[in-house]
Amino acid sequence: MEISIIALPLLASIISGFFGKFIGDRNSEIVTSLMVSISAILSALVLYEVIVNQYQENIVIATWINSGSLDVNWSMKIDSLSAVMLVVVTSVSALVHIYSIGYMSHDPHKPRFMAYLSLFTFAMLMLVTSDNFIQLFFGWEGVGLCSYFLIGFWFKKDTANSAAIKAFVVNRVGDFGFALGIFLIFYLFGTVNYAEVFEQIPSIVDKNLVFLGIKVNAIDLICLLLFIGAMGKSAQILLHTWLPDAMEGPTPVSALIHAATMVTAGVFLVVRCSPIYEYSELALNVITIVGMSTAFFAATVALVQTDIKKIIAYSTCSQLGYMFFAAGVGAYNVAMFHLFTHAFFKALLFLGSGSVIHAFKDEQDINKMGGVWKKLPYTYVLMIIGTLALTGFPFLSGFYSKDAIIEFAYLRGNTTGYYAAGIGIFTALLTSIYSWRLMFKTFHGEYNNKKVSIEDTHESPAVMLIPLILLSIGAVFAGFAFKELFIGYDGINNFWKDSIFFLEPLSTDHPPLWFLILTPTLVILSIPIAYYLFVKNKNLPEQIANINNPLYKFLLNKWYFDELYDTLFVRPSKSLGLFLWKFFDLKIIDGFGPDGISTLIKKFSIKANKFQSGFIYQYAFVMLLGFSALLTFLIVK
C-alpha cells in the first residue's frame, strides 16, 4: 500500500505524458486525477494507522547507490512527520488535478499539463518519504525541475519563460548551500542516512572546522548550509524573489506549488533535521530572525499589490515566515501544525482566485474587478472562509496554528522570541488588512472591468467548485480537529514520537490573558477598518499613499530587491558573459581552435593549388629543390 502512494502519481505522469495523444485529453485527465486521488486515500489510511496504532516503518524499495562507504537505498520512511506530509501533498494535489479539468478545459495541451502535475507530486512524495539526504536531494531537485516546467507551461509568453528561469536559477543558489551541507555531513559521519547521522550528532557538539578561512562549529555550519537550501525552496527573504514571478504559471500550479508542496519543503527539512538543529542555538536564532523578517516583509508588500495571485503569493511567503520562526524557537510541532492548516486555506484561496480570474476572462488586477459577489456567490463565500482562516479569525484553522506560533515565541522567554512574537502580532494585523482589501476590492464596490460586462461574468462549473468546498472543510475544521494531536502535550509524546526531537521539553505554561486575546482582537477589528478603507471611503488609501509616496513606491517595488539584485548580480554577470564570449570564445578559442585550424588549412590549400599548374618545368623545378634539400641533409649528416 505504501509503495502505491508514490508509484501511482509516477505511473499517471508516464501514461499522460507519453500516451496522452493516443488516449485523448479526457482520458488523460481522468487517469491522472483518479490515480492521485487513490494515492490521497491511501495516505489518509497511513496517517490513521500512525495515529491509532503508532505505525512506523522503513520500507526499502531498492538499493540505489553502493560505492565504498556510501550506501544509499531508495526507501520509504513512514513515521508521523512523513505521514502528515503525505496527506497534505496528495490531498491538495488530488483536488488541484480535479480543479484543473475545468480550469484548463480550453488549453490544447492538457495531457502534458496533467503529466507535469503528477510528476511534481511524485517528486514531492519522494522528498517527504526519504530516509537519507541523497533521496531527499533527489526529490528536492525533482520538484525544482517540475516547477520550471509548470511555471513556464505557457512557454509562448516571454514573462512565463522569464519567471520559470528565475525560479530555477534562484533555487540553484539555495541548492548549492544545501549540497555543501550534505557533503559536509558525509565528510563528518561517513553516511547520509538520517538515523545514523542523528545518532552521531552529540559526539561532534564541540568539533570545529575551518570554512572559508573562518573557524566555525561543525554543527552550526551544517545547520546554516542546510538552511540556505530551505531559504531558497521556501522563498525566505533574500532568496524570495522567484515566488511572486512564479504566478505567471496557470492558477492550479500556484495552488499546488505554493500551498502544499514545493514551498513547504524547506520547513519539512528543518523539522526533519530537528536532532541537528537542537544542538545549534546560532542556527535557531538565524532561522527565527529570517522567518520573522520574511513574515513582516511579505505582509508589507502584499498591502499595495494589485495582482490577485501576487497578493496571495506574498501571503504564502509571509506564512512560511511564521512556520520558520516557529521552528526557530524550537516549536517544530507548531510549525508542522501551521503547515498542515495553511495547506487547506491557501489552496482554497489560490483556487478561488482562479475561479475569479476565470469569470473575468483572465483578468488578475483587483482594481478592474468589484461588485460581483452576487454573480459569484459560491466563490465569494468560499473565499471568505479561506480569508477568515488565513487571518486567524477565532475558531477557524488559522486561528489555532498562527496563535500557537506567537504564543510559543513569547514563551521562549529570550529577546529573539519576544521580538518574533511582537512582529508576529503586527504581521497578523497586516495580513488581515491586505486579505480583506483583496476581498472587498474583488467582490464589493462598483464593477470596474471595461473589457468584460458584468452580465458575462458567471460562476465556475461544479468540477472547479467541488475542490473548493472540500478545501473549505479543512480550512474550518483542521485546526480544531488536530490541535491537541499536533501541539498538545500528549500529542508531542505519543504522536510525533522520534520524528521530532526536543533537547528540552517545550513549555507547558500559558501566556497572560491579555496576550492571548490581543491577536484575535486586532484581527476582528481590522475587518470594519478594511471595509471603511476599501469600500466606504475608497479615496482615503490613495490619499495616504500620496502623502507617503516614497514609502508607497518602496513597498510597490517590493523593497527594491529585484532592482538591487539586477545591479549587483544580473548586469555584471551579463557583462562578464558578453566579454568572455566576444574575447575568449570568438577571438581565442574559435581563432586558435577549430575555426583557426580550418582557416589555416584553407590558406595552405590555396597556396598548394597554385603548384598544380600543368607545366612540366615547374614540376621539375620543385623536384630539383627537393632533391637538393635531401642531398644537403645527407652530406651534413
Helices and strands as residue ranges (DSSP letters): H 2-23, H 25-53, E 57-67, E 70-78, H 80-103, H 110-128, H 133-151, H 158-189, H 194-200, G 201-204, E 208-211, E 214-217, H 218-233, H 242-245, G 246-248, H 251-255, I 256-260, G 262-264, H 265-272, H 274-277, H 281-302, H 308-328, H 332-359, G 366-368, H 377-391, H 397-411, H 415-443, G 454-456, H 462-487, H 489-491, I 492-496, G 497-499, H 513-531, I 532-536, H 539-547, H 549-556, G 558-560, H 561-565, I 566-570, H 571-579, I 580-589, H 590-592, H 594-609, H 616-636
